[in-house]
């Protein structure tokens, strides 16, 4: 049968799709069917070659053998595809990849599969679900009286950089207290006056972004498990409890608890263990290079959020929309 005849005969099934199916779903179906048709063409070409060389002796069609259909890698020879040799295929989102594990795909029809829904979301804390109010605006006037706002801000930014790079050291109450003493000393140096831990911590305040709780609820309604994975000290759980997000989470994984900080894939592996799923069944959402690099290294699809714009999504509400459009 010629390719033209097959094109006329082939029913791609797109016309039978429900009207409310996202267009990405239609493209997934079409691509899957094209690959299946290509495999059948190759199989028929092989049969024709075998028939020319001699009579076949009842060999069974590999598509009819027992067991589930296994995907075959399509050899396209010298056919140009617009990529240089060795290039990776286009990614899905900033960190996505097409899933080749048939156990993580849903059957649509004979030999046609589409990606299964995500079972879990690993989600960052600061900058993603949690907002830090500017601490330089909340330091007691008795401490900063007479200092310029610029100096106060610069001193606090130095303290914040120190803490961000060392948060994993706060493994328990004693080690966290020692870490805070060091941070207060850096703040004091920047201000040129003594600032105690109590005054410093009184200026550090967190709140949940307004779209965080609705997004977590939407993922829960989809049956997803949600695990916060963050470079933070051991008190992150208490912070999430105070700002009202803890009840919507299935677990919290910190760099302090695991001894690994992003972008080390080990912290993501710990998150997957809490979620009870494999990397291909999860998506990660975070706001930093470390989130993207670490999730990719762990084999997890990732969406980067930047609330100022310029990334995959600019809000968690938009992230939920992306999930719905993807069909996953």
C-alpha positions in Angstrom: 0.0 0.0 0.0 1.4 3.4 -0.9 1.8 6.2 1.6 -0.9 8.2 -0.3 -3.3 5.3 -0.1 -2.6 4.9 3.6 -3.1 8.7 4.2 -6.6 8.4 2.6 -7.4 5.2 4.6 -6.0 6.3 7.9 -8.5 7.7 10.5 -6.4 9.9 12.8 -9.3 10.2 15.3 -8.9 13.9 15.8 -12.4 14.6 14.5 -13.9 12.4 17.1 -12.3 14.3 20.0 -14.5 16.1 22.5 -14.9 19.8 21.9 -13.5 20.7 25.3 -10.3 18.8 24.9 -7.2 21.1 24.8 -5.4 21.5 21.5 -2.2 20.1 23.2 -4.1 16.9 23.7 -5.0 16.7 20.1 -1.4 17.2 19.0 -0.3 14.5 21.4 -2.8 12.0 19.9 -1.9 12.9 16.4 1.9 12.5 17.0 1.3 9.2 18.7 -0.7 7.9 15.8 1.8 9.1 13.3 4.5 7.2 15.1 2.4 4.1 15.2 1.6 4.3 11.5 5.3 4.8 10.8 6.1 1.6 12.7 3.5 -0.3 10.7 5.0 1.0 7.5 8.4 -0.2 8.5 7.0 -3.6 9.5 5.3 -4.0 6.2 8.4 -3.0 4.3 10.4 -5.6 6.3 7.7 -8.3 5.4 8.0 -7.4 1.7 11.8 -7.8 1.9 11.5 -11.1 3.6 8.9 -12.3 1.0 11.3 -11.4 -1.8 14.1 -13.5 -0.3 12.0 -16.6 0.4 8.7 -17.7 1.9 8.0 -16.8 5.5 7.4 -19.7 7.8 4.5 -18.5 9.8 6.4 -16.0 11.8 4.0 -14.1 14.1 3.4 -10.4 13.7 5.3 -8.8 16.6 2.3 -6.6 17.2 0.2 -9.6 18.0 2.5 -11.2 20.5 1.5 -11.6 24.2 2.1 -8.7 26.5 1.6 -4.9 26.2 2.7 -2.9 23.2 6.3 -1.8 23.6 7.4 1.4 21.9 10.1 1.0 19.2 12.6 3.6 18.4 11.9 4.9 14.9 14.9 4.9 12.7 14.4 7.8 10.3 17.7 7.3 8.4 18.9 10.5 6.7 15.5 12.2 6.9 16.1 15.8 7.9 14.2 16.9 11.0 15.6 20.4 11.5 18.0 19.5 14.3 21.7 18.9 14.3 23.0 15.5 15.2 23.0 14.9 18.9 20.4 17.7 19.7 17.7 16.8 22.2 14.1 17.0 21.1 12.1 20.0 22.1 11.3 20.1 25.8 7.8 20.5 27.3 8.0 23.7 29.2 11.3 24.9 30.6 12.3 21.6 32.1 9.9 19.1 30.6 10.6 16.0 28.5 8.5 13.5 26.6 7.9 10.5 28.8 8.9 7.2 27.2 7.8 4.9 30.0 4.6 3.2 28.8 3.7 2.5 32.4 3.2 6.3 32.9 1.0 6.6 29.8 -2.7 6.2 29.4 -4.1 4.2 26.4 -6.3 6.1 24.0 -6.7 3.4 21.5 -4.8 0.5 19.9 -1.1 1.3 20.3 -1.9 4.9 21.1 -1.0 6.4 24.5 -1.0 9.8 26.0 0.8 11.0 29.2 -0.8 10.1 32.5 -1.9 12.8 34.9 0.7 14.0 37.4 0.5 12.2 40.7 2.5 14.9 42.6 3.7 18.4 42.7 6.9 19.4 44.5 6.8 23.1 45.2 9.3 25.6 46.4 8.5 27.9 49.4 10.1 31.4 49.3 9.2 33.3 46.1 6.7 30.6 45.0 4.2 30.1 47.8 5.7 32.3 50.5 6.5 36.0 50.4 9.1 37.7 52.7 7.9 41.1 53.7 10.8 43.6 53.4 12.5 43.3 56.8 14.3 46.6 56.5 10.9 48.2 56.8 10.1 46.4 60.0 13.2 46.8 62.1 12.5 48.7 65.3 13.0 52.5 65.1 15.0 52.4 68.3 17.5 50.2 66.5 17.8 52.1 63.2 17.1 55.6 64.3 19.3 58.0 62.4 20.3 55.6 59.7 19.4 56.0 56.1 16.9 53.6 54.6 19.5 52.6 52.0 22.0 51.6 54.6 19.4 49.5 56.6 18.3 47.8 53.4 21.9 47.0 52.3 22.7 45.6 55.7 19.7 43.3 55.7 20.4 42.1 52.2 23.9 41.1 53.3 22.3 39.1 56.2 19.8 37.5 53.9 22.5 36.3 51.5 24.4 34.8 54.4 21.3 33.0 55.7 20.3 31.8 52.2 23.7 30.2 51.7 23.8 28.6 55.1 20.1 27.7 56.0 20.8 24.0 55.9 23.0 24.4 59.0 19.9 25.1 61.1 19.2 21.4 61.7 17.7 21.8 65.2 17.1 24.4 67.9 20.7 24.7 69.0 22.3 24.9 65.5 19.6 27.3 64.3 20.2 29.6 67.3 24.0 29.6 66.5 23.2 30.4 62.8 21.0 33.3 63.9 23.7 34.7 66.1 26.1 34.8 63.1 23.4 36.4 60.9 22.7 39.1 63.6 26.5 39.8 63.7 26.5 40.4 59.9 23.5 42.7 60.2 25.1 44.6 63.1 28.3 45.1 61.1 26.3 46.5 58.2 24.4 48.9 60.4 27.4 49.9 62.5 25.5 49.2 65.7 24.6 46.2 67.8 21.4 44.3 66.7 20.3 41.3 68.7 18.7 38.1 67.4 15.4 39.1 68.9 15.2 42.4 67.2 16.4 40.9 63.9 13.9 38.1 64.0 11.1 40.5 64.9 11.6 42.2 61.5 11.5 39.0 59.5 7.9 38.3 58.6 6.4 35.9 56.1 3.0 35.7 54.4 1.4 33.4 51.8 0.9 34.7 48.3 -2.8 35.2 47.7 -2.8 32.5 44.9 -1.0 29.9 47.0 -3.9 28.4 48.9 -6.3 28.2 45.9 -3.6 26.6 43.8 -2.9 24.0 46.4 -6.6 23.3 46.7 -6.9 22.9 42.9 -4.1 20.4 42.9 -5.6 18.5 45.7 -8.9 18.3 43.8 -6.9 16.7 40.9 -5.8 14.0 43.3 -2.2 15.2 43.4 0.1 14.9 46.4 1.8 18.2 47.3 5.3 18.3 48.9 7.1 21.5 49.7 10.9 21.2 48.8 13.0 24.1 50.0 16.4 25.3 51.0 15.4 26.3 54.6 16.2 25.5 58.2 14.3 23.0 60.2 11.6 25.5 61.2 10.0 25.8 57.7 7.1 23.6 58.9 6.3 26.0 61.7 6.4 29.0 59.2 4.0 27.2 56.9 1.7 26.5 59.8 1.7 30.1 60.9 0.8 31.4 57.4 -1.9 28.8 56.9 -0.4 26.7 54.1 0.6 23.6 56.1 -2.9 21.9 56.1 -2.8 21.9 52.3 0.5 20.0 52.1 1.3 16.3 52.3 4.9 16.9 53.5 7.8 19.4 53.9 11.4 18.6 52.8 14.1 21.0 53.8 17.8 21.2 53.1 18.4 21.2 56.8 16.6 17.8 57.2 18.2 16.2 54.2 21.7 17.6 54.3 21.3 18.5 50.6 20.4 21.8 49.1 19.1 22.7 45.7 20.3 22.1 43.0 21.5 18.8 44.5 19.0 16.2 43.1 19.1 14.4 46.4 16.7 16.9 48.0 14.2 16.3 45.1 14.6 12.5 45.6 13.6 13.0 49.2 10.5 15.0 48.0 9.6 12.2 45.6 9.9 9.6 48.5 7.5 11.7 50.6 5.1 12.0 47.6 5.3 8.3 46.9 5.9 8.6 43.2 8.6 8.4 40.5 10.2 11.4 38.9 8.2 11.1 35.7 5.0 11.2 37.6 5.8 14.6 39.3 6.2 18.3 38.4 8.2 20.8 40.3 7.4 24.5 40.6 10.0 27.0 41.8 11.5 30.5 41.2 15.2 30.0 40.9 18.0 28.6 38.7 18.6 26.0 41.5 15.0 24.8 41.2 15.2 24.3 37.4 18.7 22.8 37.5 18.0 20.5 40.4 14.6 19.3 39.2 16.0 18.5 35.7 18.9 16.6 37.3 16.4 14.5 39.2 14.4 13.8 36.0 11.4 15.9 37.1 9.5 18.2 34.8 9.7 21.8 36.0 7.9 25.1 35.7 9.7 28.2 36.7 7.7 31.0 38.3 8.7 34.6 38.2 6.1 36.9 39.7 7.6 39.8 37.8 7.2 38.0 34.5 9.7 36.5 32.1 9.5 32.8 33.2 7.2 29.9 32.4 4.4 31.3 34.6 4.0 34.5 36.6 1.6 33.1 39.2 0.4 29.9 40.7 -3.0 30.5 39.1 -1.3 30.4 35.8 0.5 27.3 36.7 -2.9 25.6 37.4 -4.0 26.8 34.0 -1.0 25.2 32.4 -1.7 21.9 34.0 -5.3 21.9 32.8 -4.2 22.8 29.2 -1.6 20.0 29.2 -4.2 17.4 30.1 -2.0 16.2 32.9 
